[in-house]
Each structure stands twice: as structure tokens, then as C-alpha cells.
Amino acid sequence: MEATDIRIPPEIFALLEATAIANGYNSEEVVLAAIEAFLQSDREPHASAD
């Protein structure tokens, strides 16, 4: 499996961290979950707007 280079803009990263902290979650886990969700959505076929 090839590695995927993912760059999260600092503003988005800060928002994910703040959201995690505000909700009592581990910020690293929230960031990793967001990355996983992004990668999963990129693999799923997108519905056409036809």
C-alpha cells in the first residue's frame, strides 16, 4: 500500500483540536479520525448529480 501525503491547513487542525478538547476527547484521536474519514470518502464512489 502506498503512503498518502496529507496536509491539514493549520486553521483546520486548530479547529479539530479545539473541538476535541471542548468535548473531552483526545485531540490526536480526533485528528486521526478526520483523516480516516477523508480517506474513506475519497475511496467511495460519489453519487452523480444527474
All heavy atoms as a GROMACS GRO file, in nm:
protein
  379
    1MET      N    1   0.085  -0.118   0.000
    1MET     CA    2   0.000   0.000   0.000
    1MET      C    3   0.089   0.124   0.000
    1MET      O    4   0.185   0.132   0.075
    1MET     CB    5  -0.091   0.000   0.123
    1MET     CG    6  -0.179   0.121   0.129
    1MET     SD    7  -0.283   0.128   0.275
    1MET     CE    8  -0.419   0.030   0.220
    2GLU      N    9   0.056   0.218  -0.085
    2GLU     CA   10   0.133   0.341  -0.097
    2GLU      C   11   0.089   0.443   0.008
    2GLU      O   12  -0.031   0.458   0.036
    2GLU     CB   13   0.112   0.399  -0.236
    2GLU     CG   14   0.201   0.516  -0.267
    2GLU     CD   15   0.183   0.562  -0.410
    2GLU    OE1   16   0.162   0.477  -0.497
    2GLU    OE2   17   0.188   0.684  -0.431
    3ALA      N   18   0.186   0.513   0.066
    3ALA     CA   19   0.154   0.616   0.165
    3ALA      C   20   0.089   0.735   0.096
    3ALA      O   21   0.122   0.769  -0.016
    3ALA     CB   22   0.281   0.661   0.237
    4THR      N   23  -0.005   0.797   0.166
    4THR     CA   24  -0.073   0.916   0.114
    4THR      C   25  -0.026   1.036   0.194
    4THR      O   26  -0.033   1.038   0.316
    4THR     CB   27  -0.226   0.901   0.130
    4THR    OG1   28  -0.267   0.786   0.058
    4THR    CG2   29  -0.298   1.023   0.076
    5ASP      N   30   0.024   1.136   0.123
    5ASP     CA   31   0.070   1.259   0.188
    5ASP      C   32  -0.052   1.348   0.213
    5ASP      O   33  -0.120   1.388   0.120
    5ASP     CB   34   0.170   1.329   0.098
    5ASP     CG   35   0.234   1.450   0.164
    5ASP    OD1   36   0.243   1.451   0.289
    5ASP    OD2   37   0.274   1.542   0.092
    6ILE      N   38  -0.079   1.374   0.340
    6ILE     CA   39  -0.194   1.456   0.377
    6ILE      C   40  -0.144   1.578   0.453
    6ILE      O   41  -0.070   1.564   0.550
    6ILE     CB   42  -0.294   1.378   0.464
    6ILE    CG1   43  -0.350   1.261   0.386
    6ILE    CG2   44  -0.406   1.469   0.513
    6ILE    CD1   45  -0.440   1.172   0.465
    7ARG      N   46  -0.187   1.693   0.407
    7ARG     CA   47  -0.150   1.818   0.475
    7ARG      C   48  -0.279   1.885   0.520
    7ARG      O   49  -0.364   1.918   0.438
    7ARG     CB   50  -0.072   1.907   0.381
    7ARG     CG   51   0.061   1.845   0.345
    7ARG     CD   52   0.151   1.941   0.274
    7ARG     NE   53   0.277   1.871   0.248
    7ARG     CZ   54   0.330   1.857   0.129
    7ARG    NH1   55   0.273   1.911   0.025
    7ARG    NH2   56   0.444   1.793   0.114
    8ILE      N   57  -0.289   1.907   0.649
    8ILE     CA   58  -0.406   1.974   0.704
    8ILE      C   59  -0.369   2.120   0.728
    8ILE      O   60  -0.271   2.148   0.798
    8ILE     CB   61  -0.450   1.908   0.837
    8ILE    CG1   62  -0.484   1.761   0.814
    8ILE    CG2   63  -0.567   1.982   0.898
    8ILE    CD1   64  -0.513   1.685   0.941
    9PRO      N   65  -0.446   2.212   0.670
    9PRO     CA   66  -0.418   2.354   0.695
    9PRO      C   67  -0.421   2.382   0.845
    9PRO      O   68  -0.501   2.323   0.919
    9PRO     CB   69  -0.532   2.427   0.624
    9PRO     CG   70  -0.581   2.329   0.522
    9PRO     CD   71  -0.561   2.194   0.582
   10PRO      N   72  -0.332   2.471   0.893
   10PRO     CA   73  -0.323   2.498   1.037
   10PRO      C   74  -0.457   2.540   1.099
   10PRO      O   75  -0.486   2.505   1.213
   10PRO     CB   76  -0.221   2.613   1.047
   10PRO     CG   77  -0.150   2.616   0.919
   10PRO     CD   78  -0.237   2.550   0.816
   11GLU      N   79  -0.539   2.613   1.024
   11GLU     CA   80  -0.668   2.657   1.077
   11GLU      C   81  -0.761   2.539   1.102
   11GLU      O   82  -0.832   2.535   1.202
   11GLU     CB   83  -0.736   2.754   0.980
   11GLU     CG   84  -0.658   2.880   0.952
   11GLU     CD   85  -0.553   2.864   0.841
   11GLU    OE1   86  -0.549   2.759   0.774
   11GLU    OE2   87  -0.474   2.958   0.824
   12ILE      N   88  -0.760   2.443   1.010
   12ILE     CA   89  -0.844   2.324   1.025
   12ILE      C   90  -0.792   2.238   1.140
   12ILE      O   91  -0.870   2.186   1.221
   12ILE     CB   92  -0.849   2.242   0.894
   12ILE    CG1   93  -0.901   2.328   0.779
   12ILE    CG2   94  -0.930   2.115   0.911
   12ILE    CD1   95  -1.042   2.380   0.798
   13PHE      N   96  -0.661   2.223   1.148
   13PHE     CA   97  -0.601   2.145   1.255
   13PHE      C   98  -0.638   2.205   1.391
   13PHE      O   99  -0.678   2.133   1.483
   13PHE     CB  100  -0.449   2.140   1.237
   13PHE     CG  101  -0.381   2.043   1.329
   13PHE    CD1  102  -0.376   1.909   1.298
   13PHE    CD2  103  -0.322   2.087   1.446
   13PHE    CE1  104  -0.314   1.819   1.383
   13PHE    CE2  105  -0.260   1.998   1.531
   13PHE     CZ  106  -0.255   1.863   1.500
   14ALA      N  107  -0.628   2.337   1.402
   14ALA     CA  108  -0.662   2.404   1.528
   14ALA      C  109  -0.809   2.385   1.562
   14ALA      O  110  -0.845   2.365   1.678
   14ALA     CB  111  -0.628   2.552   1.518
   15LEU      N  112  -0.895   2.391   1.460
   15LEU     CA  113  -1.038   2.371   1.483
   15LEU      C  114  -1.067   2.229   1.531
   15LEU      O  115  -1.145   2.209   1.625
   15LEU     CB  116  -1.115   2.400   1.354
   15LEU     CG  117  -1.266   2.387   1.362
   15LEU    CD1  118  -1.324   2.483   1.464
   15LEU    CD2  119  -1.327   2.411   1.225
   16LEU      N  120  -1.002   2.129   1.471
   16LEU     CA  121  -1.020   1.990   1.515
   16LEU      C  122  -0.972   1.972   1.658
   16LEU      O  123  -1.040   1.908   1.740
   16LEU     CB  124  -0.944   1.894   1.422
   16LEU     CG  125  -1.003   1.874   1.283
   16LEU    CD1  126  -0.905   1.799   1.195
   16LEU    CD2  127  -1.136   1.801   1.290
   17GLU      N  128  -0.857   2.030   1.690
   17GLU     CA  129  -0.804   2.020   1.827
   17GLU      C  130  -0.897   2.087   1.928
   17GLU      O  131  -0.926   2.031   2.034
   17GLU     CB  132  -0.666   2.082   1.836
   17GLU     CG  133  -0.556   1.995   1.781
   17GLU     CD  134  -0.419   2.052   1.813
   17GLU    OE1  135  -0.396   2.171   1.786
   17GLU    OE2  136  -0.337   1.975   1.864
   18ALA      N  137  -0.942   2.206   1.896
   18ALA     CA  138  -1.030   2.280   1.988
   18ALA      C  139  -1.161   2.206   2.009
   18ALA      O  140  -1.213   2.200   2.121
   18ALA     CB  141  -1.055   2.421   1.935
   19THR      N  142  -1.215   2.150   1.901
   19THR     CA  143  -1.340   2.075   1.911
   19THR      C  144  -1.322   1.952   2.001
   19THR      O  145  -1.407   1.922   2.085
   19THR     CB  146  -1.389   2.032   1.771
   19THR    OG1  147  -1.408   2.150   1.693
   19THR    CG2  148  -1.518   1.954   1.778
   20ALA      N  149  -1.210   1.883   1.982
   20ALA     CA  150  -1.182   1.765   2.065
   20ALA      C  151  -1.171   1.803   2.212
   20ALA      O  152  -1.234   1.741   2.298
   20ALA     CB  153  -1.053   1.699   2.018
   21ILE      N  154  -1.094   1.905   2.240
   21ILE     CA  155  -1.074   1.948   2.379
   21ILE      C  156  -1.206   1.992   2.442
   21ILE      O  157  -1.237   1.956   2.555
   21ILE     CB  158  -0.968   2.059   2.386
   21ILE    CG1  159  -0.831   2.000   2.349
   21ILE    CG2  160  -0.964   2.125   2.523
   21ILE    CD1  161  -0.723   2.103   2.322
   22ALA      N  162  -1.285   2.068   2.367
   22ALA     CA  163  -1.413   2.117   2.418
   22ALA      C  164  -1.509   2.003   2.452
   22ALA      O  165  -1.594   2.016   2.540
   22ALA     CB  166  -1.478   2.212   2.318
   23ASN      N  167  -1.493   1.891   2.380
   23ASN     CA  168  -1.584   1.778   2.402
   23ASN      C  169  -1.521   1.668   2.486
   23ASN      O  170  -1.579   1.560   2.502
   23ASN     CB  171  -1.629   1.722   2.267
   23ASN     CG  172  -1.725   1.816   2.199
   23ASN    OD1  173  -1.836   1.837   2.245
   23ASN    ND2  174  -1.682   1.876   2.089
   24GLY      N  175  -1.401   1.693   2.540
   24GLY     CA  176  -1.337   1.598   2.629
   24GLY      C  177  -1.275   1.478   2.560
   24GLY      O  178  -1.259   1.373   2.621
   25TYR      N  179  -1.237   1.494   2.432
   25TYR     CA  180  -1.175   1.384   2.358
   25TYR      C  181  -1.026   1.410   2.342
   25TYR      O  182  -0.978   1.523   2.354
   25TYR     CB  183  -1.238   1.370   2.219
   25TYR     CG  184  -1.382   1.325   2.221
   25TYR    CD1  185  -1.483   1.414   2.189
   25TYR    CD2  186  -1.416   1.195   2.258
   25TYR    CE1  187  -1.615   1.375   2.190
   25TYR    CE2  188  -1.549   1.156   2.260
   25TYR     CZ  189  -1.648   1.246   2.227
   25TYR     OH  190  -1.778   1.206   2.230
   26ASN      N  191  -0.953   1.305   2.311
   26ASN     CA  192  -0.810   1.316   2.281
   26ASN      C  193  -0.797   1.379   2.143
   26ASN      O  194  -0.847   1.326   2.045
   26ASN     CB  195  -0.750   1.175   2.284
   26ASN     CG  196  -0.602   1.174   2.250
   26ASN    OD1  197  -0.558   1.236   2.154
   26ASN    ND2  198  -0.527   1.100   2.327
   27SER      N  199  -0.728   1.493   2.135
   27SER     CA  200  -0.720   1.566   2.008
   27SER      C  201  -0.650   1.485   1.899
   27SER      O  202  -0.689   1.492   1.782
   27SER     CB  203  -0.652   1.701   2.027
   27SER     OG  204  -0.520   1.685   2.076
   28GLU      N  205  -0.551   1.405   1.935
   28GLU     CA  206  -0.482   1.323   1.835
   28GLU      C  207  -0.578   1.222   1.773
   28GLU      O  208  -0.577   1.201   1.651
   28GLU     CB  209  -0.364   1.252   1.898
   28GLU     CG  210  -0.283   1.171   1.799
   28GLU     CD  211  -0.161   1.106   1.861
   28GLU    OE1  212  -0.097   1.169   1.947
   28GLU    OE2  213  -0.131   0.993   1.822
   29GLU      N  214  -0.663   1.161   1.855
   29GLU     CA  215  -0.760   1.064   1.804
   29GLU      C  216  -0.861   1.130   1.710
   29GLU      O  217  -0.900   1.072   1.609
   29GLU     CB  218  -0.832   0.995   1.919
   29GLU     CG  219  -0.742   0.900   1.996
   29GLU     CD  220  -0.814   0.836   2.114
   29GLU    OE1  221  -0.936   0.853   2.128
   29GLU    OE2  222  -0.746   0.770   2.193
   30VAL      N  223  -0.902   1.252   1.743
   30VAL     CA  224  -0.998   1.323   1.658
   30VAL      C  225  -0.936   1.358   1.523
   30VAL      O  226  -0.998   1.340   1.418
   30VAL     CB  227  -1.051   1.450   1.729
   30VAL    CG1  228  -1.134   1.536   1.635
   30VAL    CG2  229  -1.135   1.411   1.850
   31VAL      N  230  -0.811   1.404   1.525
   31VAL     CA  231  -0.742   1.436   1.400
   31VAL      C  232  -0.726   1.310   1.316
   31VAL      O  233  -0.753   1.311   1.195
   31VAL     CB  234  -0.606   1.503   1.428
   31VAL    CG1  235  -0.524   1.516   1.301
   31VAL    CG2  236  -0.626   1.640   1.492
   32LEU      N  237  -0.684   1.200   1.376
   32LEU     CA  238  -0.670   1.075   1.302
   32LEU      C  239  -0.803   1.026   1.247
   32LEU      O  240  -0.810   0.978   1.133
   32LEU     CB  241  -0.606   0.967   1.391
   32LEU     CG  242  -0.458   0.991   1.425
   32LEU    CD1  243  -0.409   0.886   1.524
   32LEU    CD2  244  -0.372   0.994   1.301
   33ALA      N  245  -0.910   1.041   1.323
   33ALA     CA  246  -1.043   1.001   1.275
   33ALA      C  247  -1.086   1.088   1.156
   33ALA      O  248  -1.146   1.037   1.060
   33ALA     CB  249  -1.145   1.011   1.388
   34ALA      N  250  -1.054   1.217   1.160
   34ALA     CA  251  -1.087   1.305   1.048
   34ALA      C  252  -1.010   1.264   0.923
   34ALA      O  253  -1.066   1.263   0.813
   34ALA     CB  254  -1.056   1.450   1.086
   35ILE      N  255  -0.884   1.229   0.940
   35ILE     CA  256  -0.804   1.184   0.825
   35ILE      C  257  -0.861   1.054   0.769
   35ILE      O  258  -0.875   1.039   0.647
   35ILE     CB  259  -0.657   1.166   0.866
   35ILE    CG1  260  -0.594   1.303   0.896
   35ILE    CG2  261  -0.578   1.093   0.758
   35ILE    CD1  262  -0.458   1.296   0.961
   36GLU      N  263  -0.895   0.961   0.858
   36GLU     CA  264  -0.953   0.834   0.813
   36GLU      C  265  -1.084   0.857   0.737
   36GLU      O  266  -1.109   0.795   0.634
   36GLU     CB  267  -0.978   0.742   0.932
   36GLU     CG  268  -0.852   0.693   0.994
   36GLU     CD  269  -0.842   0.543   0.997
   36GLU    OE1  270  -0.941   0.475   0.966
   36GLU    OE2  271  -0.734   0.496   1.031
   37ALA      N  272  -1.168   0.947   0.787
   37ALA     CA  273  -1.295   0.976   0.721
   37ALA      C  274  -1.270   1.037   0.583
   37ALA      O  275  -1.340   1.003   0.486
   37ALA     CB  276  -1.379   1.071   0.807
   38PHE      N  277  -1.171   1.125   0.574
   38PHE     CA  278  -1.138   1.185   0.445
   38PHE      C  279  -1.091   1.079   0.346
   38PHE      O  280  -1.137   1.074   0.231
   38PHE     CB  281  -1.029   1.291   0.462
   38PHE     CG  282  -0.973   1.338   0.332
   38PHE    CD1  283  -1.045   1.427   0.253
   38PHE    CD2  284  -0.850   1.294   0.287
   38PHE    CE1  285  -0.994   1.469   0.130
   38PHE    CE2  286  -0.799   1.336   0.166
   38PHE     CZ  287  -0.870   1.424   0.087
   39LEU      N  288  -1.001   0.992   0.390
   39LEU     CA  289  -0.951   0.887   0.302
   39LEU      C  290  -1.062   0.792   0.260
   39LEU      O  291  -1.068   0.750   0.144
   39LEU     CB  292  -0.837   0.810   0.369
   39LEU     CG  293  -0.708   0.890   0.390
   39LEU    CD1  294  -0.609   0.809   0.472
   39LEU    CD2  295  -0.649   0.933   0.258
   40GLN      N  296  -1.151   0.759   0.351
   40GLN     CA  297  -1.263   0.670   0.320
   40GLN      C  298  -1.356   0.735   0.218
   40GLN      O  299  -1.399   0.670   0.123
   40GLN     CB  300  -1.341   0.635   0.447
   40GLN     CG  301  -1.455   0.539   0.425
   40GLN     CD  302  -1.408   0.401   0.379
   40GLN    OE1  303  -1.302   0.355   0.416
   40GLN    NE2  304  -1.487   0.337   0.297
   41SER      N  305  -1.384   0.863   0.234
   41SER     CA  306  -1.474   0.931   0.140
   41SER      C  307  -1.411   0.940   0.002
   41SER      O  308  -1.482   0.943  -0.099
   41SER     CB  309  -1.511   1.070   0.190
   41SER     OG  310  -1.400   1.158   0.182
   42ASP      N  311  -1.280   0.946  -0.002
   42ASP     CA  312  -1.209   0.953  -0.130
   42ASP      C  313  -1.214   0.820  -0.205
   42ASP      O  314  -1.206   0.816  -0.326
   42ASP     CB  315  -1.064   0.994  -0.106
   42ASP     CG  316  -0.997   1.045  -0.230
   42ASP    OD1  317  -1.063   1.115  -0.308
   42ASP    OD2  318  -0.878   1.015  -0.249
   43ARG      N  319  -1.233   0.710  -0.132
   43ARG     CA  320  -1.238   0.577  -0.192
   43ARG      C  321  -1.378   0.540  -0.239
   43ARG      O  322  -1.394   0.459  -0.328
   43ARG     CB  323  -1.194   0.471  -0.090
   43ARG     CG  324  -1.046   0.459  -0.081
   43ARG     CD  325  -1.007   0.343   0.007
   43ARG     NE  326  -0.926   0.396   0.116
   43ARG     CZ  327  -0.943   0.372   0.243
   43ARG    NH1  328  -1.034   0.290   0.284
   43ARG    NH2  329  -0.865   0.427   0.331
   44GLU      N  330  -1.480   0.598  -0.176
   44GLU     CA  331  -1.619   0.562  -0.208
   44GLU      C  332  -1.661   0.628  -0.338
   44GLU      O  333  -1.626   0.743  -0.365
   44GLU     CB  334  -1.711   0.607  -0.096
   44GLU     CG  335  -1.685   0.534   0.035
   44GLU     CD  336  -1.768   0.588   0.149
   44GLU    OE1  337  -1.837   0.690   0.133
   44GLU    OE2  338  -1.759   0.530   0.258
   45PRO      N  339  -1.737   0.555  -0.421
   45PRO     CA  340  -1.787   0.618  -0.543
   45PRO      C  341  -1.886   0.730  -0.507
   45PRO      O  342  -1.968   0.716  -0.417
   45PRO     CB  343  -1.858   0.504  -0.616
   45PRO     CG  344  -1.881   0.398  -0.514
   45PRO     CD  345  -1.781   0.419  -0.404
   46HIS      N  346  -1.872   0.840  -0.576
   46HIS     CA  347  -1.960   0.954  -0.549
   46HIS      C  348  -2.086   0.942  -0.635
   46HIS      O  349  -2.080   0.904  -0.751
   46HIS     CB  350  -1.888   1.086  -0.581
   46HIS     CG  351  -1.768   1.106  -0.496
   46HIS    ND1  352  -1.776   1.141  -0.363
   46HIS    CD2  353  -1.635   1.095  -0.522
   46HIS    CE1  354  -1.655   1.152  -0.313
   46HIS    NE2  355  -1.566   1.124  -0.407
   47ALA      N  356  -2.199   0.976  -0.575
   47ALA     CA  357  -2.325   0.972  -0.649
   47ALA      C  358  -2.324   1.085  -0.752
   47ALA      O  359  -2.281   1.197  -0.723
   47ALA     CB  360  -2.442   0.991  -0.552
   48SER      N  361  -2.373   1.057  -0.868
   48SER     CA  362  -2.379   1.161  -0.972
   48SER      C  363  -2.498   1.252  -0.947
   48SER      O  364  -2.597   1.213  -0.887
   48SER     CB  365  -2.386   1.099  -1.111
   48SER     OG  366  -2.507   1.030  -1.125
   49ALA      N  367  -2.488   1.373  -0.994
   49ALA     CA  368  -2.594   1.472  -0.975
   49ALA      C  369  -2.690   1.474  -1.094
   49ALA      O  370  -2.760   1.570  -1.117
   49ALA     CB  371  -2.534   1.610  -0.953
   50ASP      N  372  -2.692   1.368  -1.172
   50ASP     CA  373  -2.779   1.362  -1.292
   50ASP      C  374  -2.924   1.354  -1.254
   50ASP      O  375  -2.968   1.291  -1.168
   50ASP     CB  376  -2.743   1.242  -1.380
   50ASP     CG  377  -2.603   1.256  -1.440
   50ASP    OD1  378  -2.569   1.370  -1.477
   50ASP    OD2  379  -2.533   1.155  -1.449
   0.00000   0.00000   0.00000
